[in-house]
Amino acid sequence: MIKIQPQFAVFLDNRPGVLAKTCEALAAAGINILALSILDTVDHVIMRLVVDKPKEAEGVLTRLHATVQRRDVVFMDMPNAVGSLARIAGRLAEAGINLEYAYCTTPTSHSEGALVLRTNDLEATINALS
């Protein structure tokens, strides 16, 4: 599976309990987090997440008075094998596509995981990787 999916960048205070409150609000609305990345700064964190119900999640996050940015990303399955990310990055480079950021995770017990890519051209990314 490879598709364009909305991702939210949520700017939160960097203090205990803020992440828990945010995740609890999403859970209470029946929203599942499919991918998550957190980058810390001095006073804030930037939480990037892909969810199963983007429209509902945007409402929940906005009601929490968080600053929320919505951007499209490529969300794809990838093999959990040595060199998989190198091959993907190589195909993007060959197509002249700049990778702005990526995050992924794969349980060691599974043969596939998920990869989130933000590039300068999402449609070309899908074409290069399909």
Residue pairs with C-beta under 8 A, 6 or more apart in sequence:
1 75
1 76
1 77
2 74
2 75
2 76
2 77
2 126
2 129
2 130
3 74
3 75
3 76
3 126
4 72
4 73
4 74
4 75
4 122
4 123
4 126
5 50
5 54
5 72
5 73
5 74
5 75
6 50
6 54
6 70
6 71
6 72
6 73
7 35
7 48
7 49
7 50
7 70
7 71
7 72
7 73
7 116
7 118
8 47
8 48
8 49
8 50
8 51
8 54
8 57
8 58
8 61
8 68
8 69
8 70
9 46
9 47
9 48
9 68
9 69
9 71
10 22
10 46
10 47
10 48
10 49
10 61
10 66
10 67
10 68
11 44
11 45
11 46
11 47
11 66
11 67
11 68
12 18
12 19
12 22
12 44
12 45
12 46
12 47
12 66
13 43
13 44
13 45
14 40
14 41
14 42
14 43
14 44
14 45
18 45
19 38
19 45
19 47
21 64
22 47
22 61
22 64
22 66
23 33
25 60
25 61
25 63
25 64
26 33
26 51
26 57
26 60
26 61
29 53
29 56
29 57
29 60
30 53
30 56
31 51
31 52
31 53
31 56
31 57
31 60
32 51
32 52
32 53
33 49
33 50
33 51
34 49
34 50
34 51
34 52
34 75
34 114
35 48
35 49
35 50
35 75
35 103
35 104
35 105
35 114
35 116
36 47
36 48
36 49
36 50
37 47
37 48
37 49
37 103
37 116
38 45
38 46
38 47
38 48
39 45
39 46
39 48
48 103
48 116
49 57
50 73
50 75
50 116
51 57
54 70
58 68
58 70
61 68
62 68
71 118
72 122
73 116
73 117
73 118
73 122
74 116
74 117
74 118
74 119
74 122
74 125
74 126
74 129
75 114
75 115
75 116
76 114
76 115
76 117
76 129
77 112
77 113
77 114
77 115
78 84
78 85
78 88
78 104
78 106
78 112
78 113
78 114
78 115
79 111
79 112
80 106
80 107
80 108
80 110
80 111
80 112
80 113
81 111
85 102
85 104
85 115
88 115
88 117
88 129
89 99
91 128
91 129
92 98
92 99
92 117
92 119
92 125
92 128
92 129
94 128
95 124
95 125
95 127
95 128
97 119
97 120
97 121
97 124
97 125
97 128
98 119
98 120
99 117
99 118
99 119
100 118
100 119
100 120
101 117
101 118
102 115
102 116
102 117
102 118
103 115
103 116
104 113
104 114
104 115
104 116
105 113
105 114
106 112
106 113
106 114
107 113
117 125
119 125
